[in-house]
């Protein structure tokens, strides 16, 4: 059965959905996006995703097409129409179609932003078998632009990084700049040493992860020690354990980095416990 998607105010069968060839999201990657997880038919961390969406739109001077209440209604309608129990809702806002291709932005107020949402059905999303075995990651140079804190649709290099990892027999890649890990291709990166959780501090160098913020809050509430600073691949390879966080992977243990096994090669206790806490608390607060 065809999915129902949302495009600029209309709910459509996916095969009927379209945007202009002159849309700046297509021509210039001039747009931002968010992905919200759905567990038990309810939205996880929705408020955090909408706050980051507004931040990204403001940074690029793109007008918000609708308010948060309407976005919530659209999310819920798509979840209902597509009978999503566990899965994802993808949202993208672009600067829209100014009528032709031009490097310069269209004048404010002259072009309607494009708003697209669709769902992805992911039965058993929270029961990913990989969480019981852990991921293997490789390291790659971070050659992205300098504003990684804006969640733009410029995802070519992260996609290339995913493919580099796949070809190396790994699950993901950690990007490295000036000798230190920035983040994974679509997640924030962490190591654990002596029970202390270490992750890079917020800056334009990394995405300000919504799952990251929640996990660090839960960790501190559970009396776990958190240190926000850069770490190198070499330090990570000597760590007791490691993990990543994202909206779709939640808390995912990492058991191998560039061929070096961490600990006994199994997910560590800190990552396992944080995954349990995150899923429990997020389900409780879901909309």
C-alpha positions as CSV (number, residue, x, y, z in Angstrom):
1,X,0.0,0.0,0.0
2,X,1.3,3.5,-0.9
3,X,2.4,5.8,1.9
4,X,0.6,9.0,2.5
5,X,3.1,12.0,2.5
6,X,2.6,15.7,3.2
7,X,3.7,18.4,0.7
8,X,2.9,22.0,1.2
9,X,-0.5,21.6,2.9
10,X,-1.7,18.5,1.1
11,X,-1.8,14.9,2.1
12,X,-0.9,12.8,-1.0
13,X,-0.1,9.3,-2.1
14,X,3.7,9.2,-2.4
15,X,3.6,8.5,-6.1
16,X,1.7,11.8,-6.6
17,X,3.9,13.9,-4.5
18,X,6.3,16.4,-6.2
19,X,8.2,19.6,-5.8
20,X,9.5,22.0,-8.4
21,X,12.8,21.3,-10.3
22,X,13.6,24.9,-9.3
23,X,13.3,24.3,-5.6
24,X,16.5,25.5,-3.8
25,X,16.6,22.3,-1.7
26,X,17.1,20.3,-4.9
27,X,19.4,22.9,-6.6
28,X,21.4,24.2,-3.7
29,X,20.8,21.9,-0.7
30,X,19.3,25.1,0.7
31,X,17.2,23.5,3.4
32,X,17.1,21.8,6.8
33,X,15.5,18.7,8.2
34,X,14.5,16.8,11.3
35,X,13.8,13.1,12.0
36,X,11.5,12.2,14.9
37,X,11.2,8.7,16.1
38,X,7.9,7.0,16.8
39,X,7.5,4.3,19.5
40,X,4.2,2.8,20.3
41,X,2.5,5.3,17.9
42,X,3.9,8.3,19.9
43,X,6.5,10.9,19.0
44,X,9.8,10.9,20.9
45,X,11.6,14.1,21.9
46,X,9.2,16.1,19.6
47,X,9.8,19.4,21.4
48,X,13.5,19.2,21.1
49,X,13.4,18.5,17.4
50,X,11.1,21.5,16.8
51,X,13.4,23.8,18.8
52,X,16.4,22.7,16.8
53,X,14.4,23.1,13.6
54,X,13.7,26.7,14.5
55,X,17.3,27.3,15.3
56,X,18.4,25.8,11.9
57,X,15.8,27.9,10.0
58,X,16.9,31.1,11.8
59,X,20.5,30.4,11.1
60,X,19.8,30.2,7.3
61,X,17.1,33.0,7.4
62,X,14.4,30.6,6.1
63,X,10.9,31.5,7.1
64,X,9.1,28.8,9.2
65,X,6.2,27.6,7.0
66,X,3.9,26.7,9.9
67,X,4.0,26.8,13.7
68,X,4.9,24.0,16.1
69,X,1.2,23.2,16.8
70,X,0.5,22.6,13.2
71,X,3.7,20.6,12.7
72,X,2.6,18.4,15.7
73,X,-0.8,17.9,14.1
74,X,0.8,16.9,10.7
75,X,3.1,14.5,12.4
76,X,0.3,12.8,14.2
77,X,-1.9,12.7,11.1
78,X,0.9,11.0,9.1
79,X,1.5,8.5,11.9
80,X,-2.2,7.7,11.9
81,X,-2.7,7.6,8.2
82,X,0.3,5.3,7.7
83,X,-0.5,3.2,10.8
84,X,3.0,3.7,12.2
85,X,3.6,1.9,15.5
86,X,7.4,2.1,15.4
87,X,9.2,4.2,12.9
88,X,10.3,7.7,11.9
89,X,8.8,10.9,10.7
90,X,11.1,12.9,8.3
91,X,10.5,16.6,7.9
92,X,12.3,18.9,5.4
93,X,11.9,22.6,4.9
94,X,13.7,24.3,2.0
95,X,13.8,27.9,0.9
96,X,11.4,27.0,-1.8
97,X,11.0,27.7,-5.5
98,X,12.0,31.3,-6.6
99,X,11.1,30.5,-10.2
100,X,14.6,30.0,-11.6
101,X,18.1,29.0,-10.5
102,X,20.2,31.7,-8.8
103,X,23.0,31.7,-6.2
104,X,21.4,34.7,-4.5
105,X,18.5,34.1,-2.1
106,X,15.1,35.3,-3.2
107,X,14.0,38.5,-1.5
108,X,12.4,37.9,1.9
109,X,8.6,37.3,1.7
110,X,8.7,36.6,-2.1
111,X,9.1,32.8,-2.0
112,X,7.1,30.3,0.0
113,X,9.2,27.7,1.8
114,X,8.7,24.1,0.8
115,X,7.5,21.8,3.6
116,X,7.6,18.0,3.1
117,X,7.0,15.2,5.6
118,X,6.9,11.4,5.2
119,X,7.0,8.4,7.5
120,X,9.2,5.3,7.5
121,X,7.8,2.1,9.1
122,X,10.4,0.5,11.3
123,X,8.8,-2.4,13.3
124,X,10.8,-3.1,16.4
125,X,12.9,0.0,16.1
126,X,13.8,0.0,19.8
127,X,14.7,-3.7,19.7
128,X,17.5,-3.4,17.1
129,X,19.7,-6.6,17.4
130,X,22.8,-4.4,16.9
131,X,22.3,-3.0,20.4
132,X,23.1,-6.4,21.8
133,X,26.3,-6.9,19.7
134,X,27.5,-3.4,19.2
135,X,28.8,-1.5,16.2
136,X,32.2,-1.5,14.5
137,X,33.4,1.9,13.4
138,X,36.2,3.3,11.2
139,X,37.8,6.7,11.3
140,X,37.7,9.1,8.3
141,X,38.8,12.7,7.8
142,X,36.1,15.3,8.6
143,X,36.0,17.5,5.5
144,X,32.5,19.0,5.9
145,X,31.7,22.7,6.0
146,X,32.1,24.7,9.3
147,X,28.5,24.9,10.4
148,X,27.7,21.4,11.3
149,X,25.4,22.6,14.1
150,X,22.8,23.6,11.5
151,X,20.9,20.4,10.5
152,X,21.0,21.0,6.7
153,X,20.2,18.6,3.9
154,X,23.9,18.7,2.8
155,X,24.4,15.0,3.5
156,X,26.7,13.9,0.7
157,X,29.9,13.5,2.8
158,X,28.1,11.6,5.6
159,X,26.6,9.4,2.9
160,X,30.1,8.8,1.5
161,X,31.3,8.0,5.0
162,X,28.6,5.4,5.5
163,X,29.7,3.8,2.3
164,X,33.4,3.8,3.3
165,X,32.3,2.1,6.5
166,X,30.2,-0.5,4.6
167,X,33.1,-1.3,2.3
168,X,35.4,-1.8,5.3
169,X,33.0,-4.2,6.9
170,X,32.0,-1.7,9.6
171,X,28.7,-0.2,10.7
172,X,29.6,3.5,10.7
173,X,32.5,6.0,10.5
174,X,33.7,8.5,13.1
175,X,35.0,11.7,11.5
176,X,38.3,13.2,12.7
177,X,39.5,16.8,12.5
178,X,42.7,18.2,13.9
179,X,43.4,14.9,15.6
180,X,40.1,14.7,17.4
181,X,36.8,12.9,16.8
182,X,34.0,15.3,15.9
183,X,31.0,12.9,15.5
184,X,29.7,9.9,13.5
185,X,28.1,10.2,10.1
186,X,24.7,10.6,11.6
187,X,25.2,10.5,15.4
188,X,27.1,11.9,18.3
189,X,30.1,9.9,19.6
190,X,31.1,9.0,23.2
191,X,33.7,7.0,25.1
192,X,33.7,5.7,28.7
193,X,36.8,5.7,30.8
194,X,36.7,4.6,34.5
195,X,32.9,5.1,34.5
196,X,33.2,8.6,33.1
197,X,31.3,9.5,30.0
198,X,33.4,11.6,27.6
199,X,31.9,13.4,24.6
200,X,32.8,16.5,22.5
201,X,31.4,19.8,23.8
202,X,28.8,21.7,21.8
203,X,30.1,24.1,19.1
204,X,29.6,24.7,15.4
205,X,31.9,21.6,14.9
206,X,29.1,19.1,15.7
207,X,25.4,18.7,15.5
208,X,23.6,19.6,18.7
209,X,21.9,16.2,19.0
210,X,18.5,16.1,20.6
211,X,19.1,12.5,21.8
212,X,22.5,13.7,23.0
213,X,21.0,16.3,25.2
214,X,18.5,13.8,26.7
215,X,21.0,11.1,27.3
216,X,23.5,13.4,29.0
217,X,20.6,14.7,31.2
218,X,19.6,11.2,32.2
219,X,23.2,10.3,32.8
220,X,23.7,13.1,35.2
221,X,20.4,12.3,36.9
222,X,21.6,8.8,37.4
223,X,24.8,10.2,39.1
224,X,27.0,9.3,36.2
225,X,30.0,11.6,35.6
226,X,30.1,13.4,32.3
227,X,33.0,15.3,30.8
228,X,32.5,17.3,27.6
229,X,35.8,17.6,25.7
230,X,37.4,16.3,22.5
231,X,39.0,12.8,22.4
232,X,41.2,11.2,19.8
233,X,40.8,7.9,18.0
234,X,43.8,6.6,20.0
235,X,42.1,7.5,23.3
236,X,38.9,5.9,22.1
237,X,40.7,2.7,21.3
238,X,42.0,2.6,24.9
239,X,38.6,3.3,26.4
240,X,36.6,0.8,28.5
241,X,33.6,1.3,26.1
242,X,32.1,3.6,23.5
243,X,28.7,4.4,22.1
244,X,26.8,6.8,19.8
245,X,23.4,8.5,20.1
246,X,20.9,9.5,17.5
247,X,17.1,9.8,17.0
248,X,16.9,6.4,15.2
249,X,19.7,4.4,17.0
250,X,18.9,5.9,20.4
251,X,22.0,4.7,22.4
252,X,24.1,2.3,20.3
253,X,27.2,0.6,21.8
254,X,30.4,0.6,19.8
255,X,32.7,-2.4,20.3
256,X,35.5,-1.9,17.7
257,X,37.3,1.2,16.4
258,X,39.6,0.9,13.4
259,X,40.0,-2.8,14.0
260,X,40.8,-2.4,17.7
261,X,38.3,-4.2,20.0
262,X,37.2,-2.4,23.1
263,X,37.2,-4.3,26.4
264,X,35.9,-7.8,25.8
265,X,34.3,-6.9,22.5
266,X,30.8,-6.7,23.9
267,X,28.5,-3.7,24.7
268,X,29.6,-2.1,28.0
269,X,27.5,-1.6,31.1
270,X,27.3,2.2,30.8
271,X,25.9,2.1,27.2
272,X,23.5,-0.7,28.0
273,X,22.1,1.2,31.1
274,X,21.8,4.5,29.2
275,X,19.9,2.8,26.4
276,X,17.5,1.3,29.0
277,X,17.0,4.7,30.7
278,X,16.6,6.6,27.5
279,X,14.0,4.3,26.1
280,X,12.1,4.2,29.4
281,X,12.1,7.9,30.0
282,X,11.4,8.8,26.3
283,X,8.4,6.5,26.1
284,X,7.0,8.0,29.3
285,X,7.3,11.6,27.9
286,X,6.3,10.8,24.3
287,X,3.5,12.8,22.6
